[in-house]
Amino acid sequence: MACDNQTSQFRKLRGYGAELSLDIIEVDGKVVDLKTNPMETMFFGNTNPTSETRRTMKIKNSSPIPVPFHWSVYKTKATNKIILEDEETHFRVSPNQGKIGGG
């Protein structure tokens, strides 16, 4: 560390880092293998306006640290700004928040 009065000190900085690795491993009880089971298995089929449909996904956190999460669904894909008032109310993800354990 150097200062403008021409003094310096030596410091060591140590930390713990981990790369986040989340994978969808099951959809509706079926193992997701992108070679034999393409990404289309995660999309919802067509429904009628007043009907309800449900998908269950199992997500694995392969990183060694727990990951807090929350889900939100928005009307538009505004990449530069997220406005909470634009959140859709006819879609729901549960649990909508929590923590995915590490490993």
MMTF fields as JSON, N, C-alpha, C and O atoms, coordinates in Angstrom:
{
  "mmtfVersion": "1.0.0",
  "mmtfProducer": "UNKNOWN",
  "numBonds": 411,
  "numAtoms": 412,
  "numGroups": 103,
  "numChains": 1,
  "numModels": 1,
  "chainsPerModel": [1],
  "groupsPerChain": [103],
  "chainIdList": ["A"],
  "bondAtomList": [4, 2, 8, 6, 12, 10, 16, 14, 20, 18, 24, 22, 28, 26, 32, 30, 36, 34, 40, 38, 44, 42, 48, 46, 52, 50, 56, 54, 60, 58, 64, 62, 68, 66, 72, 70, 76, 74, 80, 78, 84, 82, 88, 86, 92, 90, 96, 94, 100, 98, 104, 102, 108, 106, 112, 110, 116, 114, 120, 118, 124, 122, 128, 126, 132, 130, 136, 134, 140, 138, 144, 142, 148, 146, 152, 150, 156, 154, 160, 158, 164, 162, 168, 166, 172, 170, 176, 174, 180, 178, 184, 182, 188, 186, 192, 190, 196, 194, 200, 198, 204, 202, 208, 206, 212, 210, 216, 214, 220, 218, 224, 222, 228, 226, 232, 230, 236, 234, 240, 238, 244, 242, 248, 246, 252, 250, 256, 254, 260, 258, 264, 262, 268, 266, 272, 270, 276, 274, 280, 278, 284, 282, 288, 286, 292, 290, 296, 294, 300, 298, 304, 302, 308, 306, 312, 310, 316, 314, 320, 318, 324, 322, 328, 326, 332, 330, 336, 334, 340, 338, 344, 342, 348, 346, 352, 350, 356, 354, 360, 358, 364, 362, 368, 366, 372, 370, 376, 374, 380, 378, 384, 382, 388, 386, 392, 390, 396, 394, 400, 398, 404, 402, 408, 406],
  "bondOrderList": [1, 1, 1, 1, 1, 1, 1, 1, 1, 1, 1, 1, 1, 1, 1, 1, 1, 1, 1, 1, 1, 1, 1, 1, 1, 1, 1, 1, 1, 1, 1, 1, 1, 1, 1, 1, 1, 1, 1, 1, 1, 1, 1, 1, 1, 1, 1, 1, 1, 1, 1, 1, 1, 1, 1, 1, 1, 1, 1, 1, 1, 1, 1, 1, 1, 1, 1, 1, 1, 1, 1, 1, 1, 1, 1, 1, 1, 1, 1, 1, 1, 1, 1, 1, 1, 1, 1, 1, 1, 1, 1, 1, 1, 1, 1, 1, 1, 1, 1, 1, 1, 1],
  "groupList": [{"groupName": "MET", "atomNameList": ["N", "CA", "C", "O"], "elementList": ["N", "C", "C", "O"], "formalChargeList": [0, 0, 0, 0], "bondAtomList": [1, 0, 2, 1, 3, 2], "bondOrderList": [1, 1, 2], "singleLetterCode": "M", "chemCompType": "L-PEPTIDE LINKING"}, {"groupName": "ALA", "atomNameList": ["N", "CA", "C", "O"], "elementList": ["N", "C", "C", "O"], "formalChargeList": [0, 0, 0, 0], "bondAtomList": [1, 0, 2, 1, 3, 2], "bondOrderList": [1, 1, 2], "singleLetterCode": "A", "chemCompType": "L-PEPTIDE LINKING"}, {"groupName": "CYS", "atomNameList": ["N", "CA", "C", "O"], "elementList": ["N", "C", "C", "O"], "formalChargeList": [0, 0, 0, 0], "bondAtomList": [1, 0, 2, 1, 3, 2], "bondOrderList": [1, 1, 2], "singleLetterCode": "C", "chemCompType": "L-PEPTIDE LINKING"}, {"groupName": "ASP", "atomNameList": ["N", "CA", "C", "O"], "elementList": ["N", "C", "C", "O"], "formalChargeList": [0, 0, 0, 0], "bondAtomList": [1, 0, 2, 1, 3, 2], "bondOrderList": [1, 1, 2], "singleLetterCode": "D", "chemCompType": "L-PEPTIDE LINKING"}, {"groupName": "ASN", "atomNameList": ["N", "CA", "C", "O"], "elementList": ["N", "C", "C", "O"], "formalChargeList": [0, 0, 0, 0], "bondAtomList": [1, 0, 2, 1, 3, 2], "bondOrderList": [1, 1, 2], "singleLetterCode": "N", "chemCompType": "L-PEPTIDE LINKING"}, {"groupName": "GLN", "atomNameList": ["N", "CA", "C", "O"], "elementList": ["N", "C", "C", "O"], "formalChargeList": [0, 0, 0, 0], "bondAtomList": [1, 0, 2, 1, 3, 2], "bondOrderList": [1, 1, 2], "singleLetterCode": "Q", "chemCompType": "L-PEPTIDE LINKING"}, {"groupName": "THR", "atomNameList": ["N", "CA", "C", "O"], "elementList": ["N", "C", "C", "O"], "formalChargeList": [0, 0, 0, 0], "bondAtomList": [1, 0, 2, 1, 3, 2], "bondOrderList": [1, 1, 2], "singleLetterCode": "T", "chemCompType": "L-PEPTIDE LINKING"}, {"groupName": "SER", "atomNameList": ["N", "CA", "C", "O"], "elementList": ["N", "C", "C", "O"], "formalChargeList": [0, 0, 0, 0], "bondAtomList": [1, 0, 2, 1, 3, 2], "bondOrderList": [1, 1, 2], "singleLetterCode": "S", "chemCompType": "L-PEPTIDE LINKING"}, {"groupName": "PHE", "atomNameList": ["N", "CA", "C", "O"], "elementList": ["N", "C", "C", "O"], "formalChargeList": [0, 0, 0, 0], "bondAtomList": [1, 0, 2, 1, 3, 2], "bondOrderList": [1, 1, 2], "singleLetterCode": "F", "chemCompType": "L-PEPTIDE LINKING"}, {"groupName": "ARG", "atomNameList": ["N", "CA", "C", "O"], "elementList": ["N", "C", "C", "O"], "formalChargeList": [0, 0, 0, 0], "bondAtomList": [1, 0, 2, 1, 3, 2], "bondOrderList": [1, 1, 2], "singleLetterCode": "R", "chemCompType": "L-PEPTIDE LINKING"}, {"groupName": "LYS", "atomNameList": ["N", "CA", "C", "O"], "elementList": ["N", "C", "C", "O"], "formalChargeList": [0, 0, 0, 0], "bondAtomList": [1, 0, 2, 1, 3, 2], "bondOrderList": [1, 1, 2], "singleLetterCode": "K", "chemCompType": "L-PEPTIDE LINKING"}, {"groupName": "LEU", "atomNameList": ["N", "CA", "C", "O"], "elementList": ["N", "C", "C", "O"], "formalChargeList": [0, 0, 0, 0], "bondAtomList": [1, 0, 2, 1, 3, 2], "bondOrderList": [1, 1, 2], "singleLetterCode": "L", "chemCompType": "L-PEPTIDE LINKING"}, {"groupName": "GLY", "atomNameList": ["N", "CA", "C", "O"], "elementList": ["N", "C", "C", "O"], "formalChargeList": [0, 0, 0, 0], "bondAtomList": [1, 0, 2, 1, 3, 2], "bondOrderList": [1, 1, 2], "singleLetterCode": "G", "chemCompType": "PEPTIDE LINKING"}, {"groupName": "TYR", "atomNameList": ["N", "CA", "C", "O"], "elementList": ["N", "C", "C", "O"], "formalChargeList": [0, 0, 0, 0], "bondAtomList": [1, 0, 2, 1, 3, 2], "bondOrderList": [1, 1, 2], "singleLetterCode": "Y", "chemCompType": "L-PEPTIDE LINKING"}, {"groupName": "GLU", "atomNameList": ["N", "CA", "C", "O"], "elementList": ["N", "C", "C", "O"], "formalChargeList": [0, 0, 0, 0], "bondAtomList": [1, 0, 2, 1, 3, 2], "bondOrderList": [1, 1, 2], "singleLetterCode": "E", "chemCompType": "L-PEPTIDE LINKING"}, {"groupName": "ILE", "atomNameList": ["N", "CA", "C", "O"], "elementList": ["N", "C", "C", "O"], "formalChargeList": [0, 0, 0, 0], "bondAtomList": [1, 0, 2, 1, 3, 2], "bondOrderList": [1, 1, 2], "singleLetterCode": "I", "chemCompType": "L-PEPTIDE LINKING"}, {"groupName": "VAL", "atomNameList": ["N", "CA", "C", "O"], "elementList": ["N", "C", "C", "O"], "formalChargeList": [0, 0, 0, 0], "bondAtomList": [1, 0, 2, 1, 3, 2], "bondOrderList": [1, 1, 2], "singleLetterCode": "V", "chemCompType": "L-PEPTIDE LINKING"}, {"groupName": "PRO", "atomNameList": ["N", "CA", "C", "O"], "elementList": ["N", "C", "C", "O"], "formalChargeList": [0, 0, 0, 0], "bondAtomList": [1, 0, 2, 1, 3, 2], "bondOrderList": [1, 1, 2], "singleLetterCode": "P", "chemCompType": "L-PEPTIDE LINKING"}, {"groupName": "HIS", "atomNameList": ["N", "CA", "C", "O"], "elementList": ["N", "C", "C", "O"], "formalChargeList": [0, 0, 0, 0], "bondAtomList": [1, 0, 2, 1, 3, 2], "bondOrderList": [1, 1, 2], "singleLetterCode": "H", "chemCompType": "L-PEPTIDE LINKING"}, {"groupName": "TRP", "atomNameList": ["N", "CA", "C", "O"], "elementList": ["N", "C", "C", "O"], "formalChargeList": [0, 0, 0, 0], "bondAtomList": [1, 0, 2, 1, 3, 2], "bondOrderList": [1, 1, 2], "singleLetterCode": "W", "chemCompType": "L-PEPTIDE LINKING"}],
  "groupTypeList": [0, 1, 2, 3, 4, 5, 6, 7, 5, 8, 9, 10, 11, 9, 12, 13, 12, 1, 14, 11, 7, 11, 3, 15, 15, 14, 16, 3, 12, 10, 16, 16, 3, 11, 10, 6, 4, 17, 0, 14, 6, 0, 8, 8, 12, 4, 6, 4, 17, 6, 7, 14, 6, 9, 9, 6, 0, 10, 15, 10, 4, 7, 7, 17, 15, 17, 16, 17, 8, 18, 19, 7, 16, 13, 10, 6, 10, 1, 6, 4, 10, 15, 15, 11, 14, 3, 14, 14, 6, 18, 8, 9, 16, 7, 17, 4, 5, 12, 10, 15, 12, 12, 12],
  "groupIdList": [1, 2, 3, 4, 5, 6, 7, 8, 9, 10, 11, 12, 13, 14, 15, 16, 17, 18, 19, 20, 21, 22, 23, 24, 25, 26, 27, 28, 29, 30, 31, 32, 33, 34, 35, 36, 37, 38, 39, 40, 41, 42, 43, 44, 45, 46, 47, 48, 49, 50, 51, 52, 53, 54, 55, 56, 57, 58, 59, 60, 61, 62, 63, 64, 65, 66, 67, 68, 69, 70, 71, 72, 73, 74, 75, 76, 77, 78, 79, 80, 81, 82, 83, 84, 85, 86, 87, 88, 89, 90, 91, 92, 93, 94, 95, 96, 97, 98, 99, 100, 101, 102, 103],
  "secStructList": [7, 5, 7, 6, 6, 1, 7, 5, 7, 7, 7, 7, 7, 7, 7, 7, 7, 7, 7, 7, 7, 3, 3, 3, 3, 3, 3, 6, 6, 3, 3, 7, 7, 6, 6, 6, 1, 7, 4, 4, 4, 4, 1, 7, 7, 7, 7, 7, 6, 6, 7, 7, 7, 7, 7, 7, 3, 3, 3, 3, 3, 7, 1, 1, 1, 7, 3, 3, 3, 3, 7, 7, 7, 5, 1, 1, 7, 7, 1, 1, 7, 7, 7, 4, 4, 4, 5, 7, 1, 1, 7, 7, 7, 1, 1, 7, 3, 3, 3, 3, 7, 7, 7],
  "xCoordList": [0.854, 0.0, 0.911, 1.85, 0.655, 1.469, 0.616, -0.566, 1.226, 0.527, 1.184, 2.34, 0.453, 0.997, 2.117, 2.787, 2.337, 3.457, 4.719, 5.643, 4.742, 5.877, 6.207, 7.359, 5.211, 5.384, 4.66, 3.738, 5.077, 4.417, 4.408, 5.26, 3.426, 3.296, 2.964, 2.312, 3.424, 3.121, 2.027, 2.115, 1.01, -0.125, -0.379, -0.073, -0.934, -1.383, -2.897, -3.504, -3.484, -4.933, -5.245, -4.777, -6.03, -6.431, -7.945, -8.635, -8.442, -9.889, -10.247, -9.374, -11.523, -12.047, -12.937, -13.859, -12.68, -13.482, -14.055, -13.461, -15.191, -15.817, -16.598, -17.195, -16.588, -17.364, -18.767, -18.932, -19.762, -21.146, -21.494, -21.221, -22.087, -22.449, -23.824, -23.944, -24.855, -26.221, -26.638, -26.423, -27.232, -27.677, -29.1, -29.455, -29.905, -31.231, -30.998, -30.585, -31.269, -30.963, -32.197, -32.081, -33.384, -34.62, -35.739, -35.812, -36.609, -37.847, -38.97, -38.985, -39.906, -41.05, -40.6, -41.22, -39.523, -39.031, -38.167, -37.647, -37.999, -37.155, -35.792, -35.698, -34.744, -33.383, -33.137, -33.473, -32.556, -32.243, -30.844, -29.845, -30.798, -29.545, -29.675, -30.442, -28.927, -29.124, -28.837, -29.245, -28.148, -27.9, -29.135, -29.531, -29.746, -30.916, -32.229, -33.271, -32.19, -33.383, -33.146, -32.664, -33.465, -33.104, -33.791, -34.695, -33.337, -33.838, -35.357, -35.972, -35.96, -37.407, -38.19, -39.349, -37.573, -38.274, -38.569, -39.393, -37.917, -38.146, -39.222, -39.623, -39.699, -40.707, -42.109, -42.347, -43.029, -44.434, -45.133, -44.834, -46.058, -46.876, -47.947, -48.108, -48.682, -49.765, -50.894, -51.209, -51.499, -52.643, -53.728, -53.488, -54.905, -56.021, -55.959, -55.34, -56.591, -56.473, -56.809, -56.157, -57.776, -58.137, -57.6, -57.93, -56.785, -56.262, -54.989, -54.407, -54.577, -53.361, -52.467, -52.946, -51.186, -50.235, -49.048, -48.757, -48.376, -47.312, -46.145, -46.341, -44.907, -43.696, -42.875, -42.889, -42.166, -41.308, -39.878, -39.578, -38.996, -37.588, -36.747, -36.999, -35.758, -34.802, -33.489, -32.929, -33.006, -31.792, -30.706, -30.948, -29.5, -28.369, -27.33, -26.974, -26.853, -25.78, -24.487, -24.259, -23.642, -22.391, -21.258, -20.184, -21.47, -20.421, -20.412, -21.417, -19.304, -19.207, -19.89, -19.886, -20.475, -21.099, -22.612, -23.073, -23.4, -24.843, -25.185, -24.49, -26.253, -26.637, -28.044, -29.001, -28.19, -29.53, -30.164, -29.465, -31.488, -32.161, -33.525, -34.1, -34.031, -35.433, -35.811, -34.974, -37.065, -37.561, -38.524, -39.317, -38.457, -39.413, -39.655, -38.745, -40.88, -41.23, -41.732, -42.605, -41.187, -41.512, -42.156, -41.951, -42.949, -43.667, -42.72, -42.949, -41.669, -40.749, -39.341, -39.015, -38.527, -37.13, -36.287, -35.487, -36.464, -35.675, -34.315, -34.191, -33.306, -31.995, -31.28, -30.374, -31.675, -30.955, -31.623, -30.985, -32.879, -33.572, -34.716, -35.537, -34.769, -35.863, -36.737, -36.26, -38.023, -38.974, -39.895, -40.603, -39.882, -40.661, -42.152, -42.851, -42.652, -44.081, -44.465, -45.644, -43.486, -43.753, -43.83, -44.008, -43.698, -43.707, -45.067, -46.11, -45.037, -46.269, -46.942, -46.259, -48.248, -48.962, -49.624, -50.068, -49.713, -50.367, -49.384, -49.78, -48.119, -47.14, -46.668, -46.6, -46.344, -45.886, -44.814, -44.929, -43.776, -42.706, -42.626, -42.561, -42.632, -42.527, -41.508, -41.466, -40.696, -40.657, -40.077, -39.204, -40.57, -40.122, -38.815, -38.221, -38.364, -37.065, -36.558, -37.325, -35.274, -34.679, -33.184, -32.555, -32.616, -31.175, -30.942, -31.468, -30.141, -29.777, -28.444, -27.45, -28.421, -27.213, -26.064, -26.281, -24.864, -23.68, -23.389, -23.722, -22.759, -22.318, -23.403, -23.172],
  "yCoordList": [-1.144, 0.0, 1.221, 1.285, 2.179, 3.385, 4.603, 4.651, 5.583, 6.808, 7.99, 7.908, 9.075, 10.243, 10.943, 11.813, 10.584, 11.166, 10.305, 10.412, 9.469, 8.609, 7.546, 7.132, 7.116, 5.985, 4.79, 4.954, 3.608, 2.417, 1.342, 1.314, 0.462, -0.679, -1.898, -1.798, -3.037, -4.282, -5.023, -5.188, -5.464, -6.186, -7.44, -7.49, -8.439, -9.642, -9.668, -9.41, -9.976, -10.087, -11.528, -12.045, -12.16, -13.551, -13.616, -12.896, -14.469, -14.615, -15.994, -16.795, -16.257, -17.526, -17.223, -16.414, -17.843, -17.617, -18.924, -19.989, -18.833, -20.022, -19.596, -18.52, -20.441, -20.179, -20.745, -21.907, -19.929, -20.355, -21.332, -21.06, -22.454, -23.467, -24.029, -24.907, -23.523, -24.012, -24.777, -24.316, -25.94, -26.759, -27.24, -27.602, -27.24, -27.869, -29.34, -29.697, -30.197, -31.62, -32.468, -33.571, -31.981, -32.714, -31.743, -30.648, -32.155, -31.426, -32.444, -33.416, -32.211, -33.122, -34.562, -35.498, -34.739, -36.065, -36.722, -37.814, -36.076, -36.626, -35.95, -34.724, -36.752, -36.233, -35.409, -35.839, -34.232, -33.376, -33.728, -33.471, -34.313, -34.606, -33.918, -34.357, -32.846, -32.018, -32.749, -32.284, -33.875, -34.643, -35.437, -35.439, -36.113, -36.935, -36.229, -36.597, -35.229, -34.522, -33.026, -32.367, -32.467, -31.088, -30.066, -30.396, -28.822, -27.73, -27.545, -26.994, -27.989, -27.822, -28.503, -28.159, -29.469, -30.154, -29.219, -29.549, -28.057, -27.126, -26.091, -25.35, -26.019, -25.034, -25.541, -26.749, -24.625, -24.961, -25.145, -24.452, -26.077, -26.262, -25.187, -24.402, -25.149, -24.181, -24.48, -25.641, -23.428, -23.573, -22.591, -21.665, -22.786, -21.862, -20.747, -20.926, -19.592, -18.433, -18.682, -18.096, -19.508, -19.681, -20.977, -21.312, -21.701, -22.969, -22.738, -21.654, -23.781, -23.713, -24.879, -25.992, -24.629, -25.69, -25.545, -24.449, -26.64, -26.637, -27.484, -28.545, -27.001, -27.75, -27.769, -26.8, -28.853, -28.965, -29.16, -30.093, -28.266, -28.336, -28.588, -28.015, -29.438, -29.684, -29.03, -29.344, -28.113, -27.353, -27.78, -27.896, -28.014, -28.407, -27.296, -26.741, -26.985, -26.027, -26.819, -27.404, -26.845, -27.598, -26.809, -27.363, -25.544, -24.751, -25.043, -25.508, -24.781, -25.118, -24.131, -24.334, -23.067, -22.064, -22.05, -22.273, -21.791, -21.675, -20.406, -19.397, -20.464, -19.346, -18.884, -19.639, -17.644, -17.113, -16.785, -16.4, -16.937, -16.666, -16.043, -16.138, -15.403, -14.995, -14.984, -14.709, -15.282, -15.353, -14.205, -13.853, -13.634, -12.614, -12.817, -13.201, -12.559, -12.652, -11.28, -10.719, -10.724, -9.371, -9.357, -10.265, -8.303, -8.172, -8.007, -8.591, -7.225, -6.958, -7.37, -7.504, -7.564, -7.917, -6.645, -6.454, -5.783, -4.558, -4.909, -5.134, -4.957, -5.388, -4.323, -4.637, -3.075, -2.029, -1.61, -0.953, -1.968, -1.502, -2.453, -2.781, -2.891, -3.736, -2.894, -2.317, -2.826, -2.055, -3.05, -3.813, -3.039, -4.029, -3.946, -4.955, -2.766, -2.625, -3.362, -3.638, -3.685, -4.399, -5.912, -6.649, -6.373, -7.816, -8.398, -7.846, -9.51, -10.189, -10.824, -11.316, -10.819, -11.432, -12.741, -13.474, -13.071, -14.326, -15.477, -16.575, -15.249, -16.328, -16.42, -15.414, -17.628, -17.804, -18.883, -19.915, -18.626, -19.594, -19.82, -18.871, -21.09, -21.35, -22.449, -23.417, -22.33, -21.165, -19.968, -20.124, -18.777, -17.607, -17.033, -16.151, -17.528, -17.122, -18.165, -18.993, -18.127, -19.087, -19.16, -18.189, -20.311, -20.516, -21.943, -22.899, -22.069, -23.384, -23.759, -23.055, -24.851, -25.276, -25.591, -25.935, -25.474, -25.731, -27.216, -28.016, -27.574, -28.951, -29.845, -31.034],
  "zCoordList": [0.0, 0.0, 0.0, 0.793, -0.866, -0.951, -0.647, -0.988, -0.006, 0.371, -0.334, -0.749, -0.465, -1.157, -0.384, -0.941, 0.889, 1.629, 1.498, 2.305, 0.488, 0.126, 1.178, 1.306, 1.913, 2.812, 2.203, 1.404, 2.579, 2.074, 3.147, 4.035, 3.042, 3.937, 3.088, 2.049, 3.551, 2.843, 3.6, 4.817, 2.896, 3.473, 2.652, 1.46, 3.296, 2.597, 2.647, 3.686, 1.537, 1.451, 1.09, 0.075, 1.923, 1.672, 1.621, 2.343, 0.778, 0.663, 0.152, -0.181, 0.095, -0.382, -1.572, -1.466, -2.673, -3.867, -4.384, -4.213, -5.005, -5.584, -6.818, -6.848, -7.822, -9.023, -8.838, -8.467, -9.096, -8.958, -10.081, -11.25, -9.73, -10.713, -10.364, -9.509, -11.026, -10.843, -12.093, -13.214, -11.895, -13.018, -12.769, -11.648, -13.817, -13.744, -14.053, -15.156, -13.059, -13.251, -13.498, -14.032, -13.121, -13.379, -13.705, -13.147, -14.616, -14.91, -14.853, -15.609, -13.948, -13.763, -13.529, -14.033, -12.767, -12.428, -13.485, -13.259, -14.646, -15.713, -15.675, -15.602, -15.725, -15.71, -16.967, -18.071, -16.804, -17.94, -18.432, -17.759, -19.601, -20.293, -21.644, -22.501, -21.829, -23.018, -24.318, -25.383, -24.261, -25.486, -25.881, -27.046, -24.909, -25.223, -24.916, -25.458, -24.062, -23.623, -23.822, -22.901, -24.987, -25.293, -24.387, -23.62, -24.497, -23.649, -23.758, -22.845, -24.84, -25.005, -23.886, -23.651, -23.187, -22.107, -20.947, -20.094, -20.89, -19.794, -20.102, -19.204, -21.334, -21.692, -21.383, -21.359, -21.151, -20.917, -22.25, -23.223, -22.284, -23.477, -23.551, -22.618, -24.659, -24.815, -23.84, -23.578, -23.308, -22.407, -22.79, -23.564, -22.259, -22.465, -21.422, -20.373, -21.69, -20.794, -19.32, -18.456, -19.0, -17.587, -16.985, -15.847, -17.729, -17.225, -16.414, -16.431, -15.71, -14.913, -15.281, -15.499, -15.348, -15.636, -14.693, -14.215, -14.432, -13.436, -13.923, -14.516, -13.664, -13.943, -12.659, -11.9, -12.414, -11.24, -11.713, -12.459, -11.269, -11.639, -10.404, -9.344, -10.541, -9.465, -9.878, -10.928, -9.032, -9.321, -8.354, -7.152, -8.875, -8.042, -8.033, -9.073, -6.829, -6.661, -6.491, -5.432, -7.513, -7.447, -6.805, -6.57, -6.521, -5.878, -4.378, -3.84, -3.699, -2.278, -1.335, -0.121, -1.878, -1.014, -1.223, -2.342, -0.168, -0.342, -1.127, -1.018, -1.91, -2.77, -2.41, -2.587, -1.902, -1.686, -3.043, -3.98, -3.146, -4.418, -4.19, -3.106, -5.237, -5.317, -6.798, -7.658, -7.084, -8.453, -8.702, -7.828, -9.865, -10.302, -11.791, -12.525, -12.237, -13.648, -14.059, -13.398, -15.155, -15.58, -16.953, -17.758, -17.216, -18.479, -19.663, -20.723, -19.495, -20.597, -20.207, -19.028, -21.208, -20.97, -21.006, -21.922, -20.019, -19.935, -19.356, -18.152, -20.195, -19.732, -18.917, -18.146, -19.08, -18.373, -17.067, -16.244, -16.854, -15.655, -15.305, -16.161, -14.053, -13.579, -12.672, -11.695, -12.998, -12.2, -11.509, -12.167, -10.174, -9.423, -9.718, -9.629, -10.066, -10.375, -11.654, -11.873, -12.503, -13.752, -13.561, -14.531, -12.34, -12.095, -12.472, -12.123, -13.183, -13.586, -12.374, -11.475, -12.341, -11.222, -11.614, -10.73, -12.901, -13.287, -13.44, -13.83, -13.142, -13.062, -11.621, -10.914, -11.191, -9.814, -9.783, -10.444, -9.011, -8.794, -7.298, -6.517, -6.904, -5.458, -5.215, -5.974, -4.192, -3.313, -4.066, -4.92, -3.74, -4.482, -3.938, -4.558, -2.787, -2.261, -1.293, -0.802, -1.02, -0.098, -0.295, -0.714, 0.007, -0.146, -0.629, -0.061, -1.691, -2.217, -1.574, -1.749, -0.842, -0.137, -1.079, -2.24, -0.585, -1.386, -1.528, -0.653, -2.651, -2.863, -3.344, -3.564]
}
